[in-house]
Amino acid sequence: MARVVSLFLPTWPTDRVRRKAGDAAPPAEAPLVLIGRDKNRRVVLAADAAALAAGLRPGMPVTKAQVLVPGLAIQDADRQADAEALERLAVWMLRFAPIVAPDPPDGIVIDTTGADHLHGGEVAMLDGLVGRLAMSGIVARAAIADSWGAAHALARYGDQAIRIAPAGHGHLVLEPLALEALRIAPSTAAELRRLGFQRIGDLLKQPRAPLALRFGPEIGRRIDQALGNTAEPIDPVRPPDIVEVRRAFAEPIGAAETIARYIGKLVDKLCSLMEQRGLGARRLDLICQRVDSQAQAIRVGMAMPVRDAKRLTKLLCDKVETIAPGFGIEMMILAATSADPLERSQAVSSLVEETEPDVSDLIDTLMNRVGERAVYCLAPVASDVPERSVSKVPAMAPDTGAGWPGHWLRPARLLPQPDPVETVALLPDHPPVSFTWRGVRRRVKRADGPERVFGEWWKRDAEVMAVRDYFRVEDDAGERYWLYRAGDGEDAATGSHRWFLHGVFG
């Protein structure tokens, strides 16, 4: 089933102006409007959140806006620049899915069918999208649904900043929305209201023929698009310097074996082009255009630049079963949407020099099955606080040579969050005699410690006096644990003096 994301950027023109101005932009709390001409009048064309909160609206005369908000920041609107920047933003979002297109004047549409698992699921994907835009100073709302029309409506007229409609939602999610959510003309919506229609649900209860007779086919077409009954093709944006090959078919194809055969041919051509440019693919997108104007896409990613045709073909063919050819595929497009420089390498004979085993092929296979975030390595971080001393890095990240200090043993398993335990112990320096963890009481047979860890006062003011005393303990069953006491056992300012289990030794 198709899944489509609609991103709504309610203050896109003013956000773009602020980003372009950088440090010279007006403060975020200062109202900003962009103005232009409507015939002989100077009117507000766009307003930021502060201006909207002050009562300013697009279409308002500039003189009235200046009276309502003294000291109002005013700049000229540039709709051409807004459109160009929106297209560049759509190109940047190709990292989330193969099919992305601008939805002018203030949105982006993304076909994420089969791609959400690569980003940790739909919830994590939308949170990441909106979060990254927020960090860049761009306000965004997002919705995902079974069709472009439904996602567009929920993003702009829903009651949540991030809305995930369940798969197969039908008309239920549309019924409470305003008429304008159908993307009909404002004049049509106003006339419908005069007739007593207030919500989309009111229209869905009516027969189509009288509506079409009075308003034409637009209302019915928009309803069918929102319900997914009528195809609404997304014309994906393409970077200007993309490496791409395509194949059109005189007769549509649909068999998995035929699709796989032509994938191999396209990969051979793409690898030849990349070799001419000295590139290796980090991400490949295969888009299959069907005869019904719908597109099916699959994506594979690589941990390192790759130009091996056999390897890339295998990765793509592993996902052929996810392609729904429908009545047939009339064109296939293969693009290296992410590519890095890759020099030619000469094979080294094992008689001359031993080579390290290449596990990148295995890493690529795992990444494309379970998602890039699920395959990673752990790297050391310069911190004495255990939970901060490790970070996740890409699986094939180069070795920096850094390591963890070896003078204190560390557990093989570190809990994501320390678990509180109940203990019997003498203060201030004695290890526990026994502790209860997750309802099971364990008697301590041996212990070593304490190892004192001080808080990182240069990072957080609350850690100026913070102290932890860690102990390695072994219970009477031979299992070993890593426990700590919050505080030095004497001064209450150093911690709560409660005990926690932080790790388990193998």
C-alpha positions in Angstrom: 0.0 0.0 0.0 1.3 3.5 -0.9 2.3 5.9 1.9 2.8 9.5 1.1 4.2 12.3 3.3 3.1 15.9 3.0 5.3 18.6 4.5 3.6 21.9 5.2 5.9 25.0 5.7 3.4 27.6 6.9 5.9 30.5 7.1 8.3 29.4 4.3 8.9 32.8 2.7 9.8 34.5 5.9 11.8 31.5 7.1 13.8 31.6 3.9 14.5 35.3 4.3 15.7 34.8 7.8 18.0 31.9 6.9 19.5 33.9 4.0 20.1 37.0 6.2 21.8 34.9 8.9 23.0 37.1 11.8 21.6 40.2 10.1 18.0 38.8 10.3 15.5 40.5 12.6 15.2 38.8 16.1 12.8 35.9 16.1 10.4 37.8 18.4 10.3 40.8 16.0 7.3 40.6 13.5 8.4 40.3 9.9 6.3 40.6 6.8 7.1 40.4 3.1 5.2 42.7 0.8 4.3 43.1 -2.9 1.9 44.7 -5.2 -1.7 43.8 -5.8 -2.6 46.0 -8.8 -2.0 49.5 -7.4 -1.9 48.5 -3.7 1.0 47.5 -1.6 -0.1 44.4 0.5 1.3 41.9 2.8 2.1 38.7 0.9 3.7 36.6 3.8 4.0 37.0 7.5 6.0 35.1 10.2 4.6 33.6 13.4 5.2 36.8 15.4 3.4 38.9 12.8 0.5 36.5 12.6 0.2 36.6 16.4 0.1 40.4 16.2 -3.0 40.1 14.0 -1.4 40.7 10.6 -2.6 38.6 7.7 -1.6 38.1 4.0 -3.6 40.4 1.8 -3.7 43.2 4.4 -2.6 46.7 3.2 0.9 47.5 4.3 -0.2 50.9 5.7 -2.7 49.1 8.0 0.0 46.6 9.1 2.4 49.4 10.0 -0.3 51.1 12.1 -1.2 47.8 14.0 2.5 47.0 14.6 4.8 50.0 15.1 8.4 49.2 14.1 7.3 46.3 11.8 10.1 44.7 9.9 9.3 44.9 6.1 11.0 43.3 3.2 10.1 42.8 -0.5 8.7 39.3 -1.3 10.5 37.3 -4.0 8.3 34.4 -5.1 10.8 33.2 -7.7 13.4 32.8 -5.0 10.9 31.0 -2.7 10.2 28.5 -5.5 13.9 27.9 -6.2 14.7 27.5 -2.6 11.8 25.0 -2.2 13.1 22.9 -5.0 16.6 22.9 -3.4 15.0 21.8 -0.2 13.2 19.0 -2.0 16.6 17.8 -3.5 18.0 17.7 0.0 15.1 15.5 1.2 16.0 12.9 -1.4 18.0 11.3 1.5 14.7 10.2 3.0 13.0 8.6 0.0 13.6 8.2 -3.8 10.4 10.1 -4.9 10.3 13.7 -3.6 8.8 16.8 -5.3 8.1 20.4 -4.3 4.4 21.1 -3.6 4.3 24.9 -4.3 4.0 27.4 -2.8 4.6 26.1 0.8 5.0 22.3 0.8 6.9 19.2 -0.2 5.5 15.8 -1.0 7.4 12.5 -0.5 6.4 9.0 -1.5 7.9 6.9 1.3 6.4 3.6 0.3 8.7 0.9 1.6 11.3 3.4 2.8 10.2 4.2 6.3 11.9 1.2 7.9 15.3 2.7 6.8 14.7 5.6 9.2 13.3 3.7 12.2 9.6 3.7 11.2 7.1 6.3 10.3 7.1 8.0 13.6 10.9 8.4 13.8 11.0 9.4 10.1 8.5 12.3 10.6 10.1 13.4 13.8 13.5 13.5 12.1 12.1 15.5 9.2 10.4 18.1 11.3 13.3 18.2 13.8 15.9 18.8 11.2 13.9 21.6 9.6 13.3 23.2 13.0 17.1 23.2 13.7 17.5 25.0 10.4 14.9 27.6 11.4 12.1 26.3 9.2 8.7 25.7 10.8 7.1 22.6 9.5 4.0 20.4 9.9 3.9 16.8 8.6 1.4 14.1 7.9 1.6 10.7 6.3 -1.4 8.9 4.7 -2.3 6.6 1.9 -2.6 9.3 -0.8 -1.1 12.7 -1.6 -4.5 14.4 -1.2 -5.1 12.9 2.3 -1.6 13.7 3.5 -1.9 17.3 2.1 -5.2 17.8 4.0 -4.0 16.4 7.3 -0.8 18.4 7.3 -2.6 21.7 6.7 -5.9 21.3 8.4 -5.3 18.6 11.0 -5.2 19.3 14.7 -1.6 17.9 15.2 1.8 19.1 14.0 2.7 15.5 13.1 -0.1 13.2 12.0 0.2 9.6 11.0 -3.0 8.2 9.5 -3.3 4.4 9.8 -2.8 2.4 6.6 -6.1 1.8 4.8 -7.7 4.7 6.6 -10.3 5.5 3.9 -12.6 8.5 4.4 -12.6 8.4 8.2 -9.6 10.8 8.6 -11.0 13.2 6.1 -14.5 13.7 7.3 -13.9 16.2 10.1 -11.6 18.5 8.0 -12.6 21.8 6.5 -13.8 22.0 2.8 -10.6 23.8 1.8 -8.6 20.6 2.7 -9.7 19.1 -0.6 -7.6 21.7 -2.5 -10.7 23.2 -4.2 -10.9 26.9 -5.1 -11.8 29.3 -2.3 -14.8 30.6 -4.2 -16.1 27.0 -4.5 -15.7 26.4 -0.8 -17.5 29.7 0.0 -20.4 28.7 -2.2 -20.6 25.2 -0.7 -20.8 26.8 2.8 -23.7 28.9 1.6 -25.5 25.7 0.7 -24.9 24.3 4.2 -21.8 22.2 3.7 -19.2 22.7 6.4 -16.9 19.6 6.4 -15.6 17.1 4.0 -17.9 14.5 5.6 -20.9 16.6 4.5 -19.8 16.3 0.9 -19.1 12.6 1.1 -22.7 11.9 2.1 -24.0 13.6 -1.1 -24.5 12.0 -4.5 -21.8 13.2 -7.0 -24.1 14.0 -9.9 -25.8 17.2 -8.5 -22.4 18.5 -7.3 -20.8 17.9 -10.7 -23.8 19.5 -12.4 -23.4 22.7 -10.4 -19.6 22.9 -9.7 -18.1 20.8 -12.4 -15.8 17.8 -12.1 -13.3 19.4 -9.7 -14.9 18.4 -6.4 -15.3 14.8 -7.4 -11.8 14.6 -8.7 -10.3 16.0 -5.5 -12.4 13.6 -3.4 -11.2 10.6 -5.4 -7.6 11.8 -5.2 -7.8 12.2 -1.4 -9.4 8.7 -1.1 -6.7 7.2 -3.4 -9.3 6.2 -6.0 -7.6 8.4 -8.7 -3.9 8.4 -9.4 -2.0 11.6 -8.6 1.5 11.1 -10.0 4.5 12.7 -8.2 7.1 14.1 -10.6 10.3 13.6 -8.6 12.9 16.3 -8.4 16.4 15.4 -9.7 19.7 17.0 -8.7 21.4 18.7 -11.7 24.6 16.7 -11.5 23.0 13.3 -10.8 24.4 10.1 -12.5 21.4 8.5 -14.1 20.4 5.9 -16.7 17.0 4.9 -17.9 15.3 2.4 -20.1 11.9 2.7 -21.9 10.0 -0.4 -23.0 8.0 -0.7 -26.1 5.8 -3.3 -24.3 5.3 -3.0 -20.5 7.0 -5.5 -18.4 5.8 -7.1 -15.1 7.5 -10.4 -14.4 10.1 -10.3 -11.5 12.6 -12.1 -13.6 12.3 -9.6 -16.4 12.6 -6.7 -14.0 15.8 -8.3 -12.5 17.3 -8.8 -15.9 16.9 -5.2 -16.9 18.2 -4.0 -13.5 21.4 -5.8 -14.3 21.7 -4.0 -17.6 21.0 -0.6 -16.1 23.5 -1.2 -13.3 26.2 -2.0 -15.9 25.5 1.3 -17.8 25.5 3.2 -14.5 28.8 1.7 -13.4 30.4 2.7 -16.7 29.2 6.3 -16.3 30.5 6.4 -12.7 33.9 5.0 -13.8 34.2 7.8 -16.3 33.6 10.3 -13.5 35.7 8.5 -10.9 32.7 8.0 -8.6 31.3 5.2 -6.5 27.6 5.0 -5.5 26.6 5.5 -1.8 22.9 5.3 -2.6 21.0 4.0 -5.6 17.3 4.7 -6.4 15.4 2.6 -8.9 12.1 4.2 -10.1 9.7 2.1 -12.1 7.1 4.2 -14.0 3.9 2.2 -14.5 1.5 2.5 -17.4 -1.1 4.0 -14.9 1.2 6.9 -14.2 2.1 5.5 -10.8 5.7 5.0 -9.7 7.2 2.2 -7.7 10.6 2.9 -6.1 13.3 0.9 -4.3 16.4 2.3 -2.6 19.6 0.7 -1.5 22.4 2.3 0.4 26.1 1.4 0.8 28.4 2.0 3.7 31.3 2.9 1.3 31.4 4.1 -2.3 30.8 1.0 -4.6 31.2 0.6 -8.3 30.9 -3.2 -8.5 28.1 -4.0 -10.9 27.6 -7.5 -9.6 27.3 -6.3 -6.0 24.9 -3.5 -6.8 22.7 -5.7 -8.9 22.4 -8.2 -6.1 21.4 -5.5 -3.6 18.7 -4.1 -6.0 17.4 -7.5 -7.0 16.9 -8.5 -3.3 14.1 -5.9 -3.3 12.4 -6.7 -6.6 9.6 -8.5 -4.7 8.6 -5.2 -3.2 7.8 -3.7 -6.7 4.1 -3.9 -7.6 4.1 -3.7 -11.4 0.4 -3.3 -11.7 -0.6 -3.4 -15.4 3.0 -3.1 -16.4 6.2 -1.0 -16.2 6.9 1.2 -19.2 10.1 2.9 -17.9 12.9 2.2 -15.4 15.2 4.9 -14.1 18.3 4.1 -12.1 20.1 6.9 -10.4 23.0 7.3 -8.0 21.5 9.9 -5.8 24.6 9.9 -3.6 28.0 9.3 -5.0 31.6 9.9 -3.7 35.0 9.9 -5.4 36.3 6.3 -5.9 39.7 5.7 -7.5 40.6 2.6 -9.4 42.2 0.0 -7.2 44.6 -2.8 -8.2 44.0 -6.3 -6.8 46.9 -7.4 -4.6 48.0 -11.0 -4.7 47.9 -12.9 -1.4 51.4 -14.1 -2.2 52.7 -10.6 -1.9 50.7 -9.1 0.9 47.9 -10.3 3.2 44.7 -8.3 2.9 42.1 -7.7 5.5 38.7 -9.4 4.9 36.2 -7.1 3.3 32.9 -7.2 5.2 31.4 -4.2 3.5 29.2 -6.4 1.3 27.7 -8.0 4.5 27.2 -4.6 6.1 25.4 -3.3 3.0 23.1 -6.4 3.0 22.2 -5.9 6.6 21.7 -2.1 6.3 19.2 -2.6 3.5 17.3 -5.2 5.4 17.0 -3.7 8.8 17.9 0.0 8.2 21.0 2.0 8.4 20.5 3.0 12.1 20.4 -0.6 13.2 23.9 -1.4 11.9 26.6 0.6 13.7 29.9 0.4 15.6 30.7 1.8 19.0 33.4 4.5 19.3 35.1 5.9 22.4 34.3 9.4 23.6 36.5 11.4 26.0 34.4 11.3 29.1 34.7 9.7 32.5 30.9 9.3 32.8 30.2 5.8 31.5 27.0 6.5 29.5 28.8 9.4 27.8 32.0 7.6 27.0 30.6 5.8 23.9 28.9 6.9 20.7 27.4 5.2 17.7 29.3 5.6 14.4 28.6 4.1 10.9 29.6 0.5 10.6 32.4 1.2 8.1 33.7 4.4 9.7 37.5 4.6 9.7 39.4 3.7 12.9 40.6 6.8 14.6 43.0 4.9 16.9 41.2 6.0 20.0 40.4 3.6 22.8 38.9 3.3 26.2 41.2 3.5 29.3 42.3 0.0 30.3 43.2 0.6 34.0 39.6 -0.1 35.1 37.5 -3.0 33.9 34.2 -2.2 32.2 31.1 -4.5 31.8 30.3 -6.1 28.5 26.8 -4.9 28.8 26.0 -1.3 29.9 22.3 -0.6 30.6 20.8 2.3 28.6 19.6 3.8 31.9 20.9 2.8 35.4 18.4 0.7 37.2 17.7 1.6 40.9 18.4 -1.2 43.3 17.7 -1.8 47.0 20.9 -2.5 49.0 22.3 -3.3 52.4 25.6 -1.5 52.7 27.8 0.4 55.2 28.6 4.0 54.5 30.8 5.6 53.2 33.2 3.2 51.5 31.8 -0.3 51.9 30.3 -2.3 49.0 26.8 -3.7 49.3 26.3 -6.9 51.4 23.3 -7.7 49.3 21.1 -6.0 46.7 17.6 -6.5 45.2 17.3 -6.0 41.4 14.1 -6.5 39.5 12.5 -8.3 42.4 15.3 -10.8 43.0 17.6 -10.5 46.1 21.2 -11.3 45.5 23.8 -11.8 48.2 27.2 -10.3 47.4 30.1 -12.8 47.7 33.0 -10.7 46.4 33.4 -7.0 45.6 36.1 -4.6 44.4 36.0 -0.8 44.6 35.2 1.9 44.9 36.1 3.6 41.7 35.1 7.3 42.0 33.7 9.2 39.0 33.2 12.9 39.3 30.6 14.9 37.5 31.5 16.9 34.4 31.0 20.4 35.9 32.1 22.1 32.7 29.1 20.6 30.9 26.3 20.9 33.5 26.1 23.1 36.5 24.2 20.4 38.4 27.3 18.2 38.3 29.6 20.6 40.1 29.5 18.5 43.3 28.2 15.2 41.8 30.1 12.0 42.6 29.6 8.3 41.9 31.3 5.4 43.6 31.4 2.2 41.4 31.8 -1.3 42.7 32.3 -4.6 40.8 30.4 -7.2 42.7 29.9 -11.0 42.4 26.9 -12.8 43.9 26.8 -16.3 45.3 25.7 -17.6 41.9 28.9 -16.4 40.2 27.2 -13.5 38.3 29.0 -10.2 38.2 27.5 -6.7 38.2 28.5 -3.1 38.1 26.8 -1.0 40.8 27.3 2.6 41.9 26.2 4.8 44.8 25.2 8.3 43.9 27.2 10.5 46.3 30.3 10.0 48.4 28.4 8.5 51.3 28.9 11.5 53.5 27.9 14.8 51.9 24.2 15.0 50.7 25.3 17.7 48.1 27.3 15.1 46.2 24.3 12.8 45.5 21.2 11.1 46.8 23.2 8.1 48.2 20.9 5.8 46.4 22.3 2.7 44.7 22.0 1.8 40.9 23.0 -1.1 38.7 24.7 0.2 35.6 26.1 -2.8 33.9 26.5 -6.6 33.7 29.9 -8.4 33.2 30.0 -11.2 30.7 
